[in-house]
Amino acid sequence: MDISHVSTKLGPSGFTLSPEEASGLEVAMIQRQMEEKMSSPLSFWGKLMGDEQDYLVAFALVPAFGFPTKKFYFCTTSNFTLKQMPELSEEYVGKAAAVTGRFKGDPSFPLEEPPEETPDDEEGATESFREIHRLSYTVGLIDHDVSIVPVGSFIADAAKQIIKNKSFEGLSYGAAGALRSFVHFRKAESPIAVASVEKPGLSRPGDIFDSITDDKPAGAWSVNYSSSNTSSYLRSMYWPGYFFFQTVGKPEYGGVYFGNGIPNKDLAFGL
């Protein structure tokens, strides 16, 4: 979500950022963009709550062959200095997947006993598994499941690069309230979407992404209109706290997550 939409579009979600958080994060995003000479601005991803303090997360969309990649950055609500999230080894992915419960809110908080140092160890050669590694894993997991865009907002060009569709004018009133009008913004995984991306020639925008209508269990998403019928809102039932808006008839949309990083694994039993 564009940081400018936080104060104007999040009302129906029940979430918001405090004035201090919004201004501090906006300055941090601009500073990070200038330091790394980014070609496009950072976007606000969400707020992940901890017991002692919260994490604010932003990301940059980086052009890459086939599908663009996301670089995630974080800061805490007590220090608005954005840092890039670490890449995780397979070992750390496994460790992060096994951790349950709420976040503490301290990126340096150890989640295991630090490895014993030996006299032969070089300085800085050892590293313990910390909350920042779990944060990186959790944000990636949530983003994979709930990062969505309207059909037609991104297209595959002749070279099969996924790019933003500058001609996208938004969804009609009827389409904005239909789950089939929204797709996962990630590299194609379903056989139909993969085949569409790989086949020669141009592909229809709705065929190159995974549709959210295929998400399991059924009922993983809810969609409704605003009271003025000028926007539609989607919510994830599996990741409580994810909220997406689409303004009817305009190329204006965005999603954001406000939650504790814990999925609703009992969803299938409650439907």
Backbone as JSON, one array per atom type, in Angstrom:
{
  "sequence": "MDISHVSTKLGPSGFTLSPEEASGLEVAMIQRQMEEKMSSPLSFWGKLMGDEQDYLVAFALVPAFGFPTKKFYFCTTSNFTLKQMPELSEEYVGKAAAVTGRFKGDPSFPLEEPPEETPDDEEGATESFREIHRLSYTVGLIDHDVSIVPVGSFIADAAKQIIKNKSFEGLSYGAAGALRSFVHFRKAESPIAVASVEKPGLSRPGDIFDSITDDKPAGAWSVNYSSSNTSSYLRSMYWPGYFFFQTVGKPEYGGVYFGNGIPNKDLAFGL",
  "N": [[0.84, -1.2, 0.0], [0.47, 2.22, -0.78], [2.03, 4.61, 1.21], [0.69, 6.98, 1.56], [-1.94, 6.31, 1.47], [-2.61, 5.25, 3.86], [-3.84, 6.8, 5.88], [-6.23, 7.41, 4.68], [-7.52, 5.21, 3.54], [-7.65, 3.05, 5.26], [-9.65, 3.08, 7.14], [-12.12, 1.41, 7.15], [-10.96, -1.01, 7.81], [-10.35, -1.06, 10.44], [-7.86, -0.64, 11.4], [-4.87, 1.34, 11.85], [-2.11, 3.66, 11.58], [-0.27, 5.4, 14.05], [0.13, 9.01, 14.17], [2.86, 9.55, 14.68], [4.07, 7.11, 13.96], [3.37, 6.92, 11.24], [4.55, 9.24, 10.08], [7.23, 8.89, 10.85], [7.9, 6.46, 9.59], [7.47, 7.13, 6.92], [9.47, 9.05, 6.41], [11.71, 7.42, 6.85], [11.43, 5.58, 4.77], [11.75, 7.18, 2.49], [14.38, 8.0, 2.92], [15.76, 5.53, 2.82], [15.23, 4.83, 0.19], [16.62, 6.82, -1.21], [19.25, 6.32, -0.36], [19.77, 3.8, -1.47], [19.34, 4.34, -4.07], [16.94, 3.73, -5.43], [14.75, 2.89, -8.13], [12.04, 3.0, -7.94], [9.5, 3.93, -5.55], [9.43, 2.89, -2.06], [6.99, 0.69, -0.62], [4.38, 0.51, 1.81], [4.04, -2.33, 3.8], [2.98, -3.53, 6.14], [2.06, -3.94, 9.64], [3.4, -5.68, 12.26], [2.54, -7.04, 15.25], [4.08, -7.02, 18.48], [4.95, -8.14, 21.83], [6.42, -6.3, 23.34], [7.14, -4.19, 21.63], [6.24, -3.05, 18.32], [6.62, -4.2, 14.89], [7.28, -2.43, 11.9], [6.81, -2.81, 8.49], [8.16, -2.58, 5.24], [8.45, -2.64, 1.64], [10.33, -3.09, -1.42], [9.77, -3.24, -4.87], [11.52, -5.07, -7.11], [12.69, -5.12, -10.38], [13.04, -8.12, -12.26], [14.15, -11.0, -14.1], [11.5, -12.66, -15.62], [9.7, -12.74, -13.12], [9.1, -10.02, -10.93], [11.03, -9.32, -7.96], [10.75, -9.06, -4.36], [12.09, -6.88, -1.99], [12.38, -6.82, 1.38], [12.01, -4.63, 4.17], [12.48, -3.53, 7.55], [11.52, -1.92, 10.61], [11.39, -0.94, 14.06], [8.78, 0.23, 16.27], [10.0, 1.96, 17.94], [12.29, 2.82, 16.87], [12.83, 4.32, 14.02], [14.4, 3.36, 11.74], [15.01, 1.93, 8.81], [15.88, -1.38, 8.05], [17.25, -3.93, 6.0], [15.68, -7.08, 5.63], [17.04, -10.25, 6.58], [18.36, -12.8, 4.35], [17.33, -16.2, 4.41], [18.7, -19.31, 5.38], [18.16, -22.81, 4.57], [18.2, -24.19, 6.92], [17.53, -22.23, 8.84], [14.99, -21.56, 7.95], [13.59, -23.87, 8.56], [13.84, -23.82, 11.36], [12.49, -21.43, 11.96], [9.91, -22.05, 11.13], [9.14, -23.78, 13.09], [8.72, -22.3, 15.35], [6.35, -20.98, 17.58], [3.64, -18.92, 18.85], [3.44, -15.51, 20.12], [5.23, -12.61, 18.85], [8.09, -11.05, 20.33], [9.08, -8.5, 19.85], [11.6, -7.59, 19.69], [14.22, -7.53, 17.6], [16.75, -8.66, 17.99], [16.4, -10.61, 19.84], [17.24, -13.73, 21.18], [16.33, -16.96, 19.95], [17.19, -19.42, 20.48], [19.72, -21.3, 22.21], [22.84, -19.67, 22.09], [25.47, -20.64, 19.81], [28.35, -22.4, 20.97], [31.45, -20.82, 21.29], [34.66, -21.4, 19.95], [38.23, -21.38, 20.41], [39.27, -21.25, 17.87], [37.42, -20.03, 16.32], [36.6, -17.41, 14.12], [36.2, -13.91, 14.61], [32.86, -12.93, 14.79], [32.01, -15.05, 13.3], [30.16, -16.84, 14.19], [26.62, -17.15, 14.61], [23.56, -16.64, 16.2], [20.23, -17.98, 16.17], [17.7, -15.75, 15.8], [15.0, -13.43, 16.66], [14.66, -11.75, 14.46], [15.13, -13.4, 12.31], [12.96, -15.13, 12.4], [10.99, -13.21, 11.95], [11.55, -12.44, 9.3], [10.98, -14.83, 7.98], [8.23, -15.16, 8.6], [7.0, -12.87, 7.48], [7.53, -13.33, 4.77], [6.05, -15.67, 4.41], [3.4, -14.87, 4.95], [3.12, -12.92, 2.95], [3.31, -14.47, 0.64], [0.88, -15.83, 0.76], [-1.17, -13.89, 0.85], [-0.68, -11.57, -0.67], [-2.15, -9.72, -3.07], [-3.55, -8.63, -6.25], [-5.64, -6.69, -8.46], [-7.16, -8.29, -11.3], [-5.63, -7.68, -14.37], [-4.16, -5.49, -13.61], [-1.49, -5.98, -13.68], [0.61, -7.22, -16.27], [1.97, -9.59, -18.68], [4.67, -8.95, -20.72], [5.88, -9.1, -24.17], [8.31, -10.34, -23.82], [7.83, -11.92, -21.71], [8.04, -10.72, -19.24], [6.84, -9.69, -16.13], [5.01, -6.9, -15.72], [3.82, -3.64, -14.63], [0.6, -2.67, -15.6], [0.03, 0.02, -17.45], [-2.25, 0.87, -18.6], [-4.34, 0.08, -17.1], [-7.47, 0.66, -15.71], [-8.9, 0.23, -13.45], [-11.49, -1.69, -11.74], [-14.81, -2.62, -12.7], [-18.0, -1.97, -11.09], [-19.39, -4.4, -10.59], [-17.36, -6.31, -11.04], [-15.53, -5.64, -9.06], [-16.58, -6.67, -6.76], [-16.28, -9.38, -6.9], [-14.62, -12.4, -6.22], [-13.17, -13.68, -8.22], [-11.99, -11.69, -9.6], [-9.55, -11.08, -8.57], [-6.12, -11.8, -8.03], [-3.24, -13.75, -6.99], [-0.29, -12.0, -6.27], [2.4, -13.16, -7.15], [5.01, -15.42, -8.23], [3.84, -17.62, -10.72], [2.17, -20.6, -9.75], [0.2, -22.57, -10.05], [-0.67, -25.18, -12.38], [-2.07, -24.29, -14.69], [-1.61, -21.5, -14.78], [1.2, -21.45, -14.89], [1.64, -22.73, -17.37], [0.46, -20.85, -19.05], [2.12, -18.66, -18.75], [4.49, -19.66, -19.8], [3.98, -20.35, -22.44], [4.42, -19.5, -25.96], [4.04, -16.14, -27.26], [1.58, -13.56, -26.47], [-0.13, -13.44, -23.31], [-3.28, -13.7, -21.64], [-4.1, -11.35, -19.07], [-5.44, -12.41, -16.8], [-4.7, -15.04, -16.79], [-2.08, -15.51, -16.08], [-1.52, -15.51, -13.44], [-2.08, -16.97, -10.17], [-5.35, -17.68, -9.21], [-7.3, -16.34, -6.54], [-9.58, -17.66, -5.96], [-9.07, -20.31, -5.93], [-7.93, -20.86, -3.54], [-7.44, -22.69, -0.54], [-8.8, -23.39, 2.73], [-12.14, -23.43, 1.22], [-13.71, -20.3, 1.41], [-11.7, -18.84, 2.42], [-11.38, -16.21, 1.85], [-13.07, -13.09, 2.18], [-15.35, -10.77, 0.73], [-16.62, -7.52, 0.29], [-18.64, -4.55, -0.22], [-18.04, -1.0, 0.23], [-19.98, 1.25, 2.29], [-20.75, 3.33, 0.69], [-20.59, 2.25, -1.76], [-18.41, 2.73, -3.39], [-16.02, 1.49, -3.24], [-14.44, -1.73, -2.93], [-13.79, -4.29, -0.51], [-11.47, -6.67, 0.6], [-10.79, -9.38, 2.76], [-8.56, -11.52, 4.47], [-9.31, -14.64, 5.77], [-7.73, -16.6, 6.75], [-5.3, -15.43, 7.41], [-5.81, -13.39, 9.7], [-6.26, -9.92, 9.77], [-5.24, -9.09, 7.39], [-5.96, -6.79, 4.88], [-7.52, -5.52, 1.99], [-8.08, -3.06, -0.48], [-10.03, -1.84, -3.24], [-10.69, 0.71, -5.38], [-13.64, 1.45, -7.02], [-13.73, 1.55, -10.52], [-11.37, 2.96, -10.75], [-7.75, 3.1, -11.0], [-6.8, 2.38, -8.41], [-5.65, 0.85, -5.64], [-4.75, -1.4, -2.97], [-3.01, -3.31, -0.44], [-2.69, -4.37, 2.98], [-1.18, -5.55, 6.01], [-2.09, -6.07, 9.33], [-1.32, -7.54, 12.15], [-0.61, -10.34, 14.4], [1.05, -12.19, 13.3], [0.23, -14.81, 13.4], [-1.45, -17.5, 12.02], [-4.91, -18.42, 11.29], [-5.45, -21.4, 11.94], [-7.6, -22.98, 12.47], [-9.54, -22.42, 10.69], [-10.77, -24.04, 8.69], [-12.39, -25.68, 10.2], [-14.22, -23.97, 11.2], [-15.83, -23.08, 9.21]],
  "CA": [[0.0, 0.0, 0.0], [1.13, 3.52, -0.77], [1.97, 5.14, 2.56], [-0.26, 8.08, 1.59], [-3.29, 5.76, 1.59], [-2.82, 4.71, 5.2], [-4.77, 7.63, 6.65], [-7.48, 7.62, 3.96], [-8.15, 3.99, 3.06], [-7.66, 1.99, 6.25], [-10.75, 3.23, 8.09], [-12.98, 0.23, 7.27], [-10.23, -2.18, 8.3], [-10.23, -0.98, 11.89], [-6.45, -0.47, 11.75], [-4.25, 2.58, 11.41], [-0.82, 3.99, 12.18], [-0.3, 6.67, 14.78], [0.82, 10.06, 13.42], [4.3, 9.38, 14.84], [4.49, 5.95, 13.17], [3.22, 7.22, 9.82], [5.56, 10.22, 9.66], [8.56, 8.3, 11.02], [8.11, 5.46, 8.55], [7.54, 7.79, 5.61], [10.82, 9.62, 6.3], [12.64, 6.3, 6.76], [11.29, 5.0, 3.43], [12.39, 8.1, 1.55], [15.82, 7.94, 3.17], [16.26, 4.26, 2.3], [15.13, 4.89, -1.26], [17.71, 7.66, -1.69], [20.52, 5.66, -0.08], [19.96, 2.68, -2.38], [19.08, 4.83, -5.42], [15.87, 2.9, -5.99], [14.04, 3.48, -9.25], [10.64, 3.14, -7.57], [9.4, 4.16, -4.11], [9.06, 1.78, -1.19], [5.58, 0.61, -0.27], [4.09, 0.02, 3.16], [3.53, -3.71, 3.77], [2.12, -3.78, 7.28], [2.52, -3.81, 11.03], [3.34, -6.95, 12.96], [2.52, -6.68, 16.66], [4.86, -7.78, 19.45], [4.58, -7.9, 23.22], [7.11, -5.12, 23.86], [6.99, -3.16, 20.61], [5.76, -3.6, 17.06], [7.46, -4.07, 13.7], [6.72, -1.83, 10.7], [7.46, -3.48, 7.37], [8.01, -1.98, 3.91], [9.13, -3.45, 0.61], [10.62, -2.51, -2.74], [9.57, -4.17, -5.97], [12.73, -5.0, -7.91], [12.54, -5.83, -11.65], [13.87, -9.31, -12.41], [13.73, -11.82, -15.23], [10.33, -13.47, -15.33], [8.8, -12.12, -12.14], [9.83, -9.11, -10.03], [11.26, -9.8, -6.6], [10.49, -8.09, -3.31], [13.08, -6.7, -0.92], [11.65, -6.39, 2.57], [12.72, -3.84, 5.16], [11.73, -3.43, 8.78], [11.98, -1.1, 11.72], [10.49, -1.07, 15.2], [8.05, 1.46, 16.56], [10.82, 2.81, 18.81], [13.47, 3.25, 16.11], [12.4, 4.36, 12.63], [15.53, 3.19, 10.81], [14.72, 0.72, 8.05], [16.96, -2.32, 7.75], [16.79, -5.01, 5.12], [15.53, -8.37, 6.29], [18.07, -11.19, 6.13], [18.03, -14.02, 3.6], [17.34, -17.33, 5.33], [19.16, -20.62, 4.93], [17.15, -23.84, 4.78], [18.21, -24.51, 8.35], [16.79, -21.2, 9.57], [13.6, -21.68, 7.55], [13.04, -24.95, 9.38], [13.76, -23.36, 12.74], [11.45, -20.41, 12.06], [8.61, -22.71, 10.98], [8.82, -24.52, 14.32], [8.45, -21.37, 16.45], [4.95, -20.58, 17.7], [3.4, -17.88, 19.83], [3.56, -14.11, 19.72], [6.56, -12.01, 18.75], [8.48, -10.21, 21.46], [9.24, -7.14, 19.38], [13.03, -7.29, 19.75], [14.83, -8.31, 16.52], [17.96, -9.36, 18.44], [16.05, -11.58, 20.87], [17.64, -15.09, 20.77], [15.3, -17.99, 20.01], [17.87, -20.66, 20.81], [20.98, -21.08, 22.89], [23.88, -19.32, 21.12], [26.49, -21.68, 19.67], [29.58, -22.21, 21.77], [32.59, -20.37, 20.52], [35.92, -22.08, 20.19], [39.35, -20.46, 20.17], [39.58, -21.16, 16.44], [36.38, -19.27, 15.63], [36.91, -16.04, 13.77], [35.27, -12.96, 15.2], [31.67, -12.75, 13.98], [31.77, -16.23, 12.47], [29.0, -17.57, 14.7], [25.42, -16.34, 14.71], [22.46, -17.38, 16.8], [18.92, -17.84, 15.57], [17.07, -14.67, 16.54], [13.64, -13.1, 16.24], [14.68, -11.15, 13.14], [15.04, -14.49, 11.33], [11.56, -15.54, 12.41], [10.23, -12.14, 11.33], [11.77, -12.55, 7.86], [10.24, -16.01, 7.52], [6.8, -14.93, 8.74], [6.57, -11.88, 6.49], [7.54, -14.01, 3.48], [4.95, -16.63, 4.4], [2.15, -14.12, 4.83], [3.1, -12.26, 1.65], [3.01, -15.5, -0.35], [-0.52, -16.25, 0.85], [-2.2, -12.84, 0.78], [-0.38, -10.45, -1.56], [-3.03, -9.85, -4.23], [-3.77, -7.47, -7.11], [-6.79, -6.89, -9.35], [-6.87, -8.82, -12.62], [-5.39, -6.65, -15.36], [-3.27, -4.43, -13.13], [-0.16, -6.37, -14.14], [0.55, -8.03, -17.48], [3.23, -10.15, -19.16], [4.97, -8.39, -22.03], [6.3, -10.06, -25.18], [9.47, -11.07, -23.31], [7.35, -12.64, -20.55], [8.34, -10.0, -18.02], [5.64, -9.21, -15.46], [5.14, -5.45, -15.55], [2.59, -2.94, -14.29], [-0.2, -2.3, -16.75], [-0.23, 1.46, -17.38], [-3.58, 1.11, -19.15], [-5.35, -0.42, -16.17], [-8.35, 1.74, -15.27], [-9.68, -0.21, -12.31], [-12.53, -2.69, -11.96], [-16.19, -2.15, -12.68], [-18.67, -2.22, -9.81], [-19.66, -5.83, -10.47], [-16.11, -7.07, -10.94], [-14.85, -5.31, -7.81], [-17.15, -7.47, -5.68], [-16.16, -10.8, -7.23], [-13.3, -12.94, -5.88], [-12.46, -14.07, -9.44], [-11.33, -10.49, -10.15], [-8.31, -10.83, -7.84], [-5.14, -12.88, -8.19], [-2.04, -13.67, -6.15], [0.86, -11.34, -6.9], [3.58, -13.99, -6.9], [5.33, -16.25, -9.37], [2.78, -18.59, -10.95], [2.38, -21.92, -9.16], [-0.77, -23.53, -10.56], [-0.3, -25.67, -13.73], [-2.67, -23.47, -15.74], [-0.91, -20.23, -14.83], [2.57, -21.71, -15.35], [1.57, -23.0, -18.81], [0.13, -19.61, -19.74], [3.32, -17.82, -18.74], [5.56, -20.27, -20.59], [3.64, -20.53, -23.85], [4.83, -18.37, -26.79], [3.04, -15.13, -27.53], [1.0, -12.83, -25.35], [-1.07, -14.17, -22.47], [-4.29, -12.86, -20.99], [-3.67, -11.0, -17.7], [-6.02, -13.26, -15.78], [-4.2, -16.41, -16.9], [-0.66, -15.63, -15.71], [-1.41, -15.52, -11.99], [-2.95, -17.92, -9.47], [-6.58, -17.04, -8.74], [-7.55, -16.56, -5.11], [-10.74, -18.54, -5.83], [-8.58, -21.68, -5.75], [-7.33, -20.99, -2.22], [-8.07, -23.61, 0.39], [-10.12, -23.96, 2.44], [-13.13, -22.52, 0.65], [-14.09, -19.32, 2.42], [-10.49, -18.21, 2.94], [-11.47, -14.78, 1.58], [-14.38, -12.45, 2.19], [-15.36, -9.53, -0.06], [-17.84, -6.73, 0.4], [-18.53, -3.17, -0.69], [-18.15, 0.06, 1.21], [-21.36, 1.74, 2.43], [-21.01, 4.24, -0.43], [-20.44, 1.45, -2.98], [-17.34, 3.28, -4.23], [-14.85, 0.62, -3.09], [-14.66, -3.08, -2.4], [-12.79, -4.66, 0.48], [-11.22, -8.09, 0.78], [-10.11, -9.76, 3.98], [-8.13, -12.91, 4.56], [-9.79, -15.32, 6.97], [-6.64, -17.45, 7.25], [-4.36, -14.5, 8.06], [-6.6, -12.27, 10.21], [-5.51, -8.67, 9.8], [-4.92, -8.63, 6.03], [-7.04, -5.97, 4.34], [-7.23, -5.03, 0.63], [-9.14, -2.22, -1.02], [-10.03, -1.51, -4.66], [-11.65, 1.77, -5.68], [-14.39, 1.09, -8.23], [-13.53, 2.39, -11.69], [-10.12, 3.7, -10.71], [-6.57, 2.24, -10.8], [-6.4, 2.69, -7.04], [-5.83, -0.36, -4.84], [-3.61, -1.67, -2.08], [-3.25, -4.25, 0.64], [-1.85, -4.16, 4.15], [-1.39, -6.54, 7.07], [-1.95, -5.67, 10.73], [-1.62, -8.72, 12.93], [0.45, -10.86, 15.27], [1.84, -13.18, 12.58], [-0.26, -16.15, 13.7], [-2.59, -17.81, 11.15], [-6.09, -19.07, 11.85], [-5.39, -22.78, 11.45], [-8.88, -23.63, 12.73], [-10.51, -21.86, 9.75], [-11.53, -25.09, 8.0], [-13.39, -26.25, 11.12], [-15.2, -22.96, 11.56], [-16.65, -22.71, 8.05]],
  "C": [[0.88, 1.25, 0.0], [0.95, 4.11, 0.63], [0.95, 6.28, 2.68], [-1.7, 7.6, 1.75], [-3.61, 5.31, 3.01], [-3.88, 5.5, 5.96], [-6.13, 7.76, 5.98], [-8.22, 6.34, 3.61], [-8.28, 2.88, 4.11], [-8.82, 2.04, 7.23], [-11.61, 1.98, 8.25], [-12.28, -1.0, 7.83], [-10.18, -2.22, 9.82], [-8.79, -0.79, 12.34], [-5.96, 0.89, 11.28], [-2.85, 2.66, 12.01], [-0.99, 5.28, 12.96], [0.4, 7.73, 13.94], [2.34, 9.92, 13.51], [4.81, 8.22, 13.98], [4.44, 6.27, 11.68], [4.31, 8.17, 9.33], [6.96, 9.64, 9.76], [8.87, 7.29, 9.94], [8.25, 6.11, 7.18], [8.93, 8.4, 5.39], [11.85, 8.52, 6.11], [12.61, 5.67, 5.36], [11.96, 5.88, 2.38], [13.91, 8.05, 1.69], [16.43, 6.66, 2.6], [16.25, 4.26, 0.78], [16.28, 5.71, -1.85], [19.06, 6.98, -1.5], [20.81, 4.54, -1.07], [19.68, 3.05, -3.84], [18.04, 3.96, -6.13], [15.14, 3.64, -7.1], [12.56, 3.68, -8.96], [10.55, 3.27, -6.05], [9.08, 2.88, -3.34], [7.57, 1.84, -0.91], [5.43, 0.07, 1.15], [3.47, -1.36, 3.06], [2.61, -3.99, 4.95], [2.8, -3.59, 8.62], [2.32, -5.14, 11.73], [3.54, -6.69, 14.45], [3.37, -7.62, 17.51], [4.45, -7.42, 20.86], [5.19, -6.6, 23.76], [7.04, -3.94, 22.91], [6.61, -3.85, 19.3], [6.79, -3.4, 15.95], [6.66, -3.39, 12.58], [7.51, -2.36, 9.52], [7.15, -2.76, 6.06], [8.72, -2.87, 2.9], [9.35, -2.64, -0.66], [10.41, -3.6, -3.77], [10.72, -4.01, -6.95], [12.53, -5.77, -9.22], [13.51, -7.0, -11.75], [13.33, -10.11, -13.58], [12.56, -12.7, -14.83], [9.38, -12.76, -14.39], [9.61, -11.22, -11.22], [9.97, -9.7, -8.63], [10.96, -8.67, -5.61], [11.64, -8.08, -2.31], [12.34, -6.1, 0.28], [12.57, -5.66, 3.55], [11.84, -3.73, 6.41], [12.34, -2.38, 9.71], [11.03, -1.37, 12.88], [9.81, 0.26, 15.45], [8.79, 2.36, 17.55], [12.06, 3.32, 18.08], [13.14, 3.18, 14.63], [13.6, 4.4, 11.67], [15.32, 1.87, 10.09], [15.97, -0.09, 7.78], [16.41, -3.44, 6.88], [16.7, -6.32, 5.9], [16.54, -9.35, 5.73], [17.52, -12.31, 5.25], [18.19, -15.2, 4.56], [17.87, -18.6, 4.67], [18.03, -21.63, 5.16], [17.07, -24.23, 6.26], [17.37, -23.52, 9.13], [15.32, -21.2, 9.2], [12.91, -22.75, 8.39], [12.87, -24.54, 10.83], [12.62, -22.35, 12.92], [10.06, -21.03, 11.97], [8.17, -23.42, 12.25], [8.48, -23.6, 15.49], [6.98, -20.97, 16.43], [4.82, -19.47, 18.74], [3.66, -16.49, 19.3], [5.03, -13.69, 19.61], [6.82, -11.17, 20.0], [8.56, -8.74, 21.06], [10.68, -6.67, 19.44], [13.74, -8.13, 18.7], [16.06, -9.1, 16.95], [17.67, -10.43, 19.48], [16.39, -12.99, 20.41], [16.5, -16.08, 20.94], [15.89, -19.38, 20.21], [19.13, -20.32, 21.58], [22.06, -20.74, 21.87], [24.92, -20.42, 21.02], [27.74, -21.37, 20.47], [30.73, -21.82, 20.85], [33.83, -21.16, 20.92], [37.05, -21.11, 19.9], [39.66, -20.27, 18.7], [38.55, -20.34, 15.67], [36.87, -17.86, 15.34], [35.84, -15.13, 14.36], [34.07, -12.76, 14.26], [31.31, -13.96, 13.14], [30.53, -16.99, 12.92], [27.81, -16.62, 14.83], [24.31, -17.2, 15.28], [21.17, -17.09, 16.04], [18.12, -16.85, 16.41], [15.69, -14.34, 15.98], [13.61, -12.45, 14.86], [14.58, -12.22, 12.05], [13.6, -15.02, 11.25], [10.69, -14.49, 11.73], [10.34, -12.23, 9.8], [10.97, -13.71, 7.28], [8.74, -15.74, 7.53], [6.27, -13.95, 7.71], [6.53, -12.53, 5.11], [6.38, -14.97, 3.33], [3.61, -15.93, 4.2], [2.04, -13.5, 3.43], [2.77, -13.27, 0.54], [1.52, -15.81, -0.39], [-1.52, -15.14, 0.55], [-1.87, -11.66, -0.12], [-1.19, -10.61, -2.84], [-3.1, -8.54, -5.0], [-5.02, -7.73, -7.95], [-6.33, -7.47, -10.69], [-6.71, -7.66, -13.61], [-4.46, -5.56, -14.92], [-1.81, -4.72, -13.47], [-0.32, -7.31, -15.33], [1.93, -8.61, -17.77], [3.49, -9.58, -20.55], [5.45, -9.49, -22.97], [7.49, -10.9, -24.72], [9.13, -11.84, -22.05], [7.81, -12.03, -19.22], [7.02, -9.5, -17.42], [5.83, -7.74, -15.13], [3.78, -4.84, -15.2], [1.89, -2.49, -15.57], [-0.6, -0.83, -16.64], [-1.62, 1.81, -17.91], [-4.7, 0.65, -18.23], [-6.16, 0.74, -15.6], [-9.23, 1.34, -14.09], [-10.7, -1.25, -12.71], [-13.91, -2.04, -11.95], [-16.82, -2.49, -11.34], [-18.9, -3.72, -9.6], [-18.4, -6.64, -10.27], [-15.42, -6.84, -9.61], [-15.37, -6.13, -6.63], [-17.07, -8.96, -5.9], [-14.75, -11.29, -6.93], [-12.49, -13.28, -7.13], [-11.71, -12.89, -10.07], [-9.98, -10.2, -9.5], [-7.41, -12.06, -7.91], [-3.97, -12.67, -7.24], [-0.91, -12.99, -6.91], [2.13, -12.07, -6.47], [3.86, -14.78, -8.17], [4.3, -17.36, -9.5], [3.15, -19.96, -10.39], [1.42, -22.97, -9.72], [-0.38, -23.95, -11.98], [-0.84, -24.79, -14.85], [-1.93, -22.15, -15.89], [0.52, -20.4, -15.34], [2.59, -21.94, -16.85], [1.3, -21.73, -19.59], [1.34, -18.69, -19.82], [4.37, -18.35, -19.71], [5.24, -20.39, -22.08], [4.05, -19.3, -24.67], [3.68, -17.39, -27.0], [2.51, -14.48, -26.27], [-0.02, -13.69, -24.61], [-2.08, -13.21, -21.87], [-3.88, -12.58, -19.55], [-4.21, -11.94, -16.63], [-5.48, -14.68, -15.77], [-2.8, -16.6, -16.33], [-0.43, -15.62, -14.2], [-2.33, -16.6, -11.41], [-4.16, -17.17, -8.93], [-6.79, -17.32, -7.27], [-8.79, -17.43, -4.9], [-10.33, -19.99, -5.62], [-7.99, -21.91, -4.37], [-8.15, -21.92, -1.34], [-7.82, -23.16, 1.83], [-11.04, -22.93, 1.78], [-13.6, -21.57, 1.76], [-12.89, -18.63, 3.04], [-10.49, -16.7, 2.73], [-12.92, -14.31, 1.74], [-14.28, -11.15, 1.41], [-16.69, -8.83, 0.15], [-17.57, -5.31, -0.08], [-18.57, -2.19, 0.48], [-19.6, 0.54, 1.25], [-21.75, 2.67, 1.29], [-20.94, 3.53, -1.77], [-19.37, 1.99, -3.93], [-16.07, 2.45, -4.17], [-15.3, -0.77, -2.68], [-13.5, -3.42, -1.49], [-12.69, -6.18, 0.57], [-10.47, -8.3, 2.08], [-9.72, -11.22, 3.92], [-8.63, -13.49, 5.87], [-8.7, -16.2, 7.57], [-5.58, -16.62, 7.95], [-5.15, -13.29, 8.53], [-5.74, -11.0, 10.32], [-5.11, -8.21, 8.42], [-6.15, -7.98, 5.42], [-6.62, -5.42, 2.98], [-8.39, -4.19, 0.15], [-8.95, -2.02, -2.52], [-11.1, -0.45, -4.89], [-12.32, 1.46, -7.01], [-14.11, 2.1, -9.35], [-12.27, 3.22, -11.71], [-8.94, 2.75, -10.49], [-5.96, 2.47, -9.42], [-6.71, 1.48, -6.17], [-4.61, -0.54, -3.94], [-4.0, -2.63, -0.98], [-2.28, -4.0, 1.79], [-2.18, -5.21, 5.2], [-1.14, -5.91, 8.43], [-2.31, -6.89, 11.57], [-0.44, -9.18, 13.75], [1.28, -11.95, 14.6], [1.41, -14.61, 12.82], [-1.47, -16.44, 12.83], [-3.73, -18.46, 11.9], [-6.16, -20.49, 11.31], [-6.68, -23.55, 11.7], [-9.94, -23.17, 11.74], [-11.38, -22.95, 9.12], [-12.63, -25.68, 8.89], [-14.49, -25.26, 11.46], [-16.11, -22.57, 10.43], [-17.82, -23.66, 7.9]]
}
